[in-house]
Amino acid sequence: MIFGRSLPCVLVGLFMALTSVNAQDVRPRRATEIISLTGVRTLTTDPFSVLPPASPAPPFKGLATVSLKQLLLSEIDHRLGAPYVYGASGPRSFDCSGFVWSVFQAVGISFERSNARTLWLRFEPVPPGEEYKFGTLVFFNNLTHVGIVADEHGFFHASRSQGVTYSPFNDYWLDRLDGFRRVPAVTLQLAE
């Protein structure tokens, strides 16, 4: 009879002991803050962590810009060395506009796949002084060739002779240069 009455007390005591141990959990916690391209911060934790939810923070545009550049560079890097095939837009071969289109598509910036001349007509001119910013589109040969500016020294493109490659802005290319345009979705992020 004594055992029957003490069992509920033992269970309640055990429950309280377990909850106090969990409340005082001192194991190391690992939290990772992820900031999306739109600047929204999200806190993720390992499965053993007990952390309060993160409070919303204002967007941090500098990091979003760097992240977009890193994403674009990664996609360009995946395509380097791929052969040139007229009309191809990947995944293993590209023409110049197919290369440009596939890189932007891969990072979630969508526009209709078309030739260099149509891209020139579709996108706005780049403001003076921003022509050689990373991610700007550069056009050559009477609007028959397009690439992606790396910096003031060169650009990435799908070359008929070398496939997807980096080329410097040397005399050959500068003599054939038509101008620059920027994909609208990246104008604000890359111009900062």
N, C-alpha and C positions, 0 to 999 in steps of 0.2 A: 504494500500500500504506500509506503514512503517513497519507493522507487517511482510509482505512478505519478505522484505529486511533484517530484523533483525533476522529472523528464522535461516538462515545459520550461522550467527555470533554466535547466542546462541548455536547452535549445535557444532560448532567448539570449543567454549569456554568450553562447558560441556565435550567434548572429551578430551581436554587438561587437564582439572581438574582431570578427572578420571585417565588418564595415569600418571599424576604426583603423585597421591595418590598411585597407584600401584608401581611406581618406588621407592617411599619412604616407602614401606611396612615395618613396624617395628614389626610385629607380631613375637613372638618367633618361631624359626625354629628348627626342630628336624631332624638331619641327622644321618644315621646309616651307618657305614662303614663295609662292609662284605668282609672277606678275604677267598677265596676258598682254597681248599687243594693244589692247584697248586700255591698259593701265589698271585693270581690276585686280586687286590683290586677293589671293586665296591662301589660306593656311592649311597645310596637310601635315598629319603627324603619323608617327609609326603606330602599329597596332597596339602597343603597350602604353602609350602616352595618355595621360589624362590632363588635357589643357583646356582652358576656356576658349570659346570661339573668338577668332580675331575680329577686332572692330574694323569697320570699313575705313579705308584710307583714300585720300584723294589720289587721282592718277599721277604717276611719275613719268612724264613724257620722255625724259632723257633715256631711261632704261628701255622704253618701248622702241625708240629709234635704234638703239644698239641691237636689240633683239631682232628687229626686222632686217637690219643689215646682216647680222649673223645668219639668219634663216636664208636670205637670198644668196649669200656667199656659199653656204652649205649646198644649196641646190645647184648653183653654178659648178661647184667642185665635183658634184656627182656626175655632171655631164661632160666635164673636160675630157678630151680625147675621143669622144663619140664621133663617128664618121658623118660627113655631110651627105645627105640624100635629099634631092629636091622634093619639096612638098611634105617632108617628114617632120613630125612634132614629138618624136620620142616613142618609147623610152630609150631605144638604143641608137637612134640616128636622128639627125635634125637638119633642117635648112635654117637660114638666119632668123626668120620670123618665127618659125616653130620653136627654136631654142628660146627666144625671148618670151614667147607665150607660155611655154612649159615651165620656165623658172618662176614666173609670177603666179601661174596657176597653182604650182606646188606649195606656195606659201599662203594661198587663200585669196589672192588678188585676181579677180576674174574679169576678163574682157574677151571679146570675140576673137577667135584665131583668124588672122588675115595676113596679107602681104605687107611689106615695108611701106609702100606708098599709102596704103589705107591706114596703117598705124600713124603715119605722119599727119594725115588729114584728121584723124580722130582725136589726137591728143594735143593739148595746149603747148605753146612754146615755153621754154624754160626762162625764168627771169634772168636778166643780165647778171653775170658773176656766178651763176649757179650751174653753168653748162657742164662742169667737170665734177659734179657731186655724184657719189656712188648711187647707182640705180637709175640714173638718167638714161634715156634711150638716145643713141647717136646714129645718124643716118648718112649714107654714102652713095656714090655712083648714081646720081640722079634719082634718088629715093628707091633704089633697087636692093639696098643692103642695110641691115640694122644690127646694132649690138647694144650691149649694156656697159655704160661707163663704169670703170673701176675707180679711177681718180684722174688727175690731170696728166698722168703719164701713159694711160692705156685703157683698153676696153676688152670685154669678152664678146665673142661672136662665133657663129658657125661659118668657118671658112671652107670654100670649095676644095682647096688643096690640103688643108690641115685638119679639117673637122672642127669641133668645138675647141677653141683656144683663146689665149690672151694675146693681144697684139698691142705694141706701143703706138702712141700717136706720133709716128714718124712722118717724114716728107711724103711717102707713098700715100698714107691714109689722109693726111691733112690736105693734100691736093685734091682729094675726092670727097671731102667733107661737105655735106649739105646743111646740117644743123642738128639741133637737139630738141627732144620732146620728153615730157615726163608723164608716166602713168598716173592718172588723177588720184588714185587711192594712196599713193605714197608721197604726194607733193608736200604735205605738211610735216610728215614724219621725217623725211629725208632732208628737207630744207633747213631744219633747225640745227 
